[in-house]
Amino acid sequence: MDFNRPTLKQKRVVDALVEGGGSYTYADALRKAGYGKSSVKTPTKVTKSQGFRQLCEEAGLTHGLIVNSLVEDIRSKPKRRLGELKLGAEITGLTRGDNITAVQININSDKDEYS
């Protein structure tokens, strides 16, 4: 068996995700594609496979699209972007699965009072 080539079930998962328009979780899509309980419980066995990634790229979901869309989204909301920054950090590997703690720093004319 060639693990680098997409399988029919992997194709069904990608099709389900595309059809769902973001409303399906990986578990939902795997279930719909006919995967068993263990795969549904641990979807990364499928979603991190070379075949699945290839199908995502063929469907237009490329690394470049994700990064460019994320950058555009971050720039469009400069004050409320923690969710996008967390996602960007995960995608680029800047986190090790740790939670990101939000820190707000206010800089104004009173800054000398707190030094």
Rosetta blueprint (number, residue, H / E / L):
1 M L
2 D L
3 F L
4 N L
5 R L
6 P L
7 T L
8 L H
9 K H
10 Q H
11 K H
12 R H
13 V H
14 V H
15 D H
16 A H
17 L H
18 V H
19 E H
20 G H
21 G L
22 G L
23 S L
24 Y L
25 T L
26 Y H
27 A H
28 D H
29 A H
30 L H
31 R H
32 K H
33 A H
34 G L
35 Y L
36 G L
37 K H
38 S H
39 S H
40 V H
41 K H
42 T L
43 P L
44 T H
45 K H
46 V H
47 T H
48 K L
49 S L
50 Q H
51 G H
52 F H
53 R H
54 Q H
55 L H
56 C H
57 E H
58 E H
59 A L
60 G L
61 L L
62 T L
63 H H
64 G H
65 L H
66 I H
67 V H
68 N H
69 S H
70 L H
71 V H
72 E H
73 D H
74 I H
75 R H
76 S H
77 K L
78 P L
79 K L
80 R L
81 R L
82 L H
83 G H
84 E H
85 L H
86 K H
87 L H
88 G H
89 A H
90 E H
91 I H
92 T H
93 G L
94 L L
95 T L
96 R L
97 G L
98 D L
99 N L
100 I L
101 T L
102 A L
103 V L
104 Q L
105 I L
106 N L
107 I L
108 N L
109 S L
110 D L
111 K H
112 D H
113 E H
114 Y H
115 S L
